[in-house]
Amino acid sequence: MTGVGLVRKKTVRDLDLAGKRVLVRVDFNVPVDEEGRITDDARIRAALPTIQYILRTGGKVILVSHFGRPEGKPVPEYRLDRVAERLAELLEQPVRKLDDCVGPEVERAVQQMKPGEVILLENVRFHPEEEENDPEFARALASLADVYVNDAFGTAHRAHASTAGVARYLPSAAGFLLEKELEEMSRALEAPARPLVAILGGKKVSDKIGVIENLLGKVDALLIGGGMAFTFLRARGLEIGRSILDREHLDFARRMLAEAQQRGVKLVLPVDVVVAERPAEDAVPRVVPVEEIPPDLMGLDIGPRTCRLFEEEIARARTVIWNGPPGVFELKPFAEGTRRVALALANSRARTIVGGGDTAAAVEALGVLDRMTHVSTGGGASLKLLEGKELPAVEALADREPSLA
């Protein structure tokens, strides 16, 4: 697992937890509606195996999470009370929610804990020191516990006090969710069943430069859709109308097209697209070949011939990595490309790894989430791994003792 380094990191199984206060960094940044009701509890459920394991082994669980973007100050709508209520329902036991994450009252509460109890600290981002990775704030969080477990893959690419800082002061390890995320991505990138196919979407080439560079050295085929495809089409000399153009990265696109050819990587671009005047629910869509995009229209989805090309590559694949929808899937006129890619993956014999963010939302909305091998809980962290980068929060965790075997 050279790409992510988990093989040398301790996991929660390596820790002595009996009677210990265990600070667990989780990602409870769940979506809510206008009334503050949780609309999707997947991130809470994803943390349950680690929490339940610590409880079974006699540990005391102290959970720390962020929620929303309160910008370093207490904001009532970003309090974690609703999260605590939902977690208590899922665990089928009380969860005590505190009004802060550091300070004398928090210290008293954790000192009084008994094995098998769960406390949820208040939103750690109510303190500006969290995102600054302030060492004194990290030390204050660490003083609450005997050991530290990071199970928040969604924030593993951030060097914050509760993700990277705390690990400097406590025995540390990865939780089960973090372990699974890293293992799945590592297997797909470092030791995949072949052919390995990657599908990339999204708006701009600039968002995926590192991903494209890294994947071209690993994949057998790279399928490009979404807004970023139009920069590649323009790099091939085609007119793209009012479609998104990442003009600053045209030379990069030309280099990647040449490099793919040189490496023998099949780089598949759209051959037809769905165009309209604007991205809107009431837009009038048309399908046109990529050579005939009208000057006054913009491309907003891949067309049916491109869908078939993508489906053929997916059918041949043994491992597929998908990050980024190929169209504006939130709008019905431009959702068909994403639907067909998702169904092709769901019906595939391949190991299917779906990046977080919009891609995860798409497979969930289409009802095929449980037919994917792995759907990531972290969009930004997934991108970093696809770029071949280390994650600061993972690097901060303790290494396993070297094997003598």
N, C-alpha and C positions, 0 to 999 in steps of 0.2 A: 504494500500500500504506500508506495513512495510518494504519490501525489498529495496525500493528506496527513500522513504520519501517524495515523491512529494506532498502528501496530505497536508503536513504542510508548503509547500513553496508557496510564492506568485507567481502569473503568471502575464503576461503583462496586463491582464484585471483588475488587482488590482491597477494599477498605474494611477495617474493623468498625462496625457501626453500632454495636450493642451499647445502649446507654449514652450514645454520643449525640450532641447537638449538630445537626447536619444542615448547613446552609446550601440550599439548592437554587441555582439560577434557572428559572423557567422563562418561557416566552408566552405570557398570557395576554399579549397584545391582540385581543380578539375584536372582530367587527361588531358594532352595535348599531341599532336604529336610532331615530331621532329622540325616542324616549329613554335611550340608554340600555335597552334590552339587548342581550347577546343574540346575534343572528346566526352565529356559527361557533360552536364550542370545540372545534377540532383540535385547536392548539392546547386546550385544557386537557382533553382526552389523551392527546399524544404524550403528556407528561405523567399520566397515571402509572404506567409500569414502574418507573423509577421511584415515584413517591410510595407506591404500595410495597415495593421491595425494601425500602428503608424502614417502613413501618413494621414489616414482617420480621426484620432482623433486629428489632428493638431500638431503632433510632428515633430521635425527635426531629421532626421535619420543620425547618424554617425556610419558607419560600420567598424568593425575591424576584420581582419582575418589573418591567416598564409597561406603560399603557398609553398610547397616543403620543402627542408631542406637546407636553405642558411647558416646555422651554424653561426648565429649572425653577419652577414655582408651583405651589399647590393650586390645582384647578379642579373644582368640584366634580365636573363631568368625567375627569380622568381618575377618580378614586376607584379602588379595586373591590368595593363592597359587593357589587353584582357578581364579580368573578369568584369571590369567596363563597357566596351562596351557591353558585353552580358547582364549584369544586366540592363543597360539602355534600351536595346531592349525588355527585358521581362517586365519591369515596364512601358514601353512606356512613359518615361520621362527622362530628363537629369540626369546623375550621375557624380558628380565632383570627379575626382580621384586626390588625393594629393600625393606629392613626399616623404612624411614621415608620421609617425604616432604620433610624438610628436614634440615639438619645437615651436618657435614664429610664423612661417608661418602657421602652423597647427592651432594654437590658434586664429590667426587673421581670418582665413577662417571660423572656426566654430562660432566665435562671429558674423560674418556677415550673418549667415544663417537665412532664413525665414521659417516659418512653411510650411511643404510639400516638402522641399528640401532634397536631399540625397547626402551625401559625403561618399566616400570610402577612408579610410586611406591606406597608403602603408603597405606592408607586415610587420606584427608586429615582425616576426622572423628575420628581418634585425638587430635587437637589441639583444645582448646576454642576456640582463636583462629580456627578456620575459620568456625564459625557466627557468631562475634562480628564477622566481617569486620575483624579486627585488621590495621591497616596494616603493622605490622612483619612479621607472618606472611605477608601478601600480598607484601611486598617480598622476603622470603626465598624464597618460591616463584618469584617473577619472576626472581630472580638466577640461577636454574638455566638460563635460556633466553635466546634472542635475540628470539623472537617468540612470541605467544600466540594460540591458536585455541580458541574455545569451540564445542564440538559437543554440549553437554549440555542439550538442550531441557528434559528432565525437572526440571532445577534452575534454569532460567532465571528463574523467579519469585522466587528467593532471592538476596539481596544478601550473599553469602558471600565469604570471602577468595579462594577459587579460582574464583569465577564472576564477581564484579564487581570485587573488589579488585585482582587481578593486572593487569587491563586498564589500570589507571592508570600502570603502570610499563613496559609493553612495547608495541611495535606490535601491534595486535590485529585479529582478523577472525572471522567466523562460519564454521564448518565446514559441510559439505554437508547433514548431517542437520538442523542448526539452520535453515539456509537453507530446506530443503524444508518443514519444519514451519511456519515463518512464512509462506512463500509460499502454501501450501495454505489456511491459515486466513484469511489476508488476502484471497485471491481469493474465498473463500466469503462473507466478511463485507462486503467493499467493492465487489466487482464480480461478483456471482453471476449465473449463468444462472437465470432465474426461470421458475416459482415457486421461492422459497427457503423450505424447511420446516425448522424446528428441532424436535427431539424431546428433551425433558428428563425425566429420572427422578431417582432418589435419594430420600433419606429426608425431609429437611427443606427447607422453603422458605427458611429462613435461610441455607442453604448456597449458594443460587442467586439471591439477591436481585439482585445486580449483573448477573448473566447475563440474568435475565428483563427487567430494565429496559432493558438495552442491546439485546437481541434484538427487543423489541416495536417498536423504531424501524427495524428492518431486514427482518424476515421477512414473508412472506405468510401463513404459518400456523405456529402454535405448538402442539405436541402435548405434553400433560403427563401423565405416568404416575408410577409409583413412589409411595413414601409421601407425597411432597409433594402429590400430587393430592388427598389427602383434606382438606388445609387449604383448597384451592380449593373442593371440594365443600361443606365446612362453611360457607365464605364465601357460598355460594349458598343457604344455609339448610337443607341436608340433614343428617340424622343419619348419623353414620359409625361407630357402634358403638365398638369398642375400637381402631379404626385409629389410626395415628400422626396426631397433631394438633399443629401448630406454633402454639399458641394466641396467642403474642405477635405473630404475623404475619398474623392474620386480616384486619386492616384493610389491610395491604399487598396481600393477595390480592384483596380487594374492589376496591382501586384499580386493580390490574392488569387485572381483568375489565372494569372500566369503560373503562380506557384502550385495551384491545384493541378494544372495540366502537367507540370514538371514532375509532381509527386505521384501522378496517376490516380489522384482522388477525383471521383465523379462529383462535380459541383453542379447541382441542379437548380436553375432559376426558373421563374414562371415563364410559361409560353403563352398563357392568356390570363387576363385579369378582369375583375369586376370593377367598372368605373362608374362614377356619378359626379354631379356638380359639387356635392359636399357630403361629409359623413353625418347622416341624419336618418332617423327612423322612417321618415316619409320620402326619402330620396328615391329617385327612379334609377335602378341599377341596369347596366348593360354589360355584356361580356364581349370583350374585343381581344384579338391577338396582341401581343406586346409590341408588335411592329406598327400597330394602328391605333395607339392611344390618342384620342382627340386632344388638341391643344388646350381646350377649355374644360377638360374633365380630369379627375384624379383617380388613381388606382386605390381601391380600398379592400380588396380581397383577391385571393388567387381564383382563377377560373376553373371550369370543369376538366379541361385537358390537363392542366397543372395538377389538379387533385388526383387524377389517374396516375400521372407520373410519380407523385409522392406515394400513393398507395402501392404502386409496384415496387418501389425501393423498400418501403416498410415491410411488404410481404416477403422480400428476399432476406431481410435483416435477421440477425440473431440477437443483436443488442441495439436498442434505439434510445437516444437521449433527445428530449424535446424541451426547448426553452424559448418561449415566445410564440404567441398565436400568429398564423399567417394572414389574418385579416382583422378588421374592427369587429370582433365577435360579439361585442356588447349590443350591436345594432343588427336587427334581424336581416336587413338586405345584404349584410356583409359577414354573416356568420357561417355560411355553408362550408368554406374552406377549413375552418377550425373544427367544425363538426365532423367532416370527413376524415381529417387527420386523426382526431380523437378516436373515432370508431375503428379506423385502420389499426391503431395501436391496441385498442381493446380486443380486437379479433386476431391479433398477431401472435405468433409462437415465440416472438422475441422477448427478451428481458427489457422491460420498458421503464425508463427513468424519466420522470416529469419534473422539471424545475418548478420552483415556487412561484408566488405572485400571480400574474394574469393567467399563466398556463395552468396552474393548479385550480384557479377559479373556473377556468373553462371546462376542465374535465369533470369538476364537481357539478357545475351547472348542467352538463350534458348527461349526468347520471352514470358515468363510467369510471369514476375514481377508484372503485374497488376492483376494477379489472386491469389496473396498472400494477406493475411489480412494485413500484415505489413512487410516491408523490411527495416531493420535498415540502417541508414546512417553512423554508426560507429562500426567498428570491435572491436577495443580495448575496447571501452566503453561497448559494448554489452557483451564481455567476463567478464568484471568486475561485471556486474549485474548478469550474470549467476553464478558467484562465490559467490554471495550474499554480495558483497562488496559495500560500499558507494562510490559515485563519488565526488571527492574533489570540483569540480566546482558547483555541485548541493548543497552540504553541505554549501557552502559559501553564497548561496542566502538567502534572508530574509524570515523568517517564517511568515505565516499568523497569524493574531490575533486569539486566541482561541475562538471557538464558544460558545456563552452563552446559546444556545438552549439545 
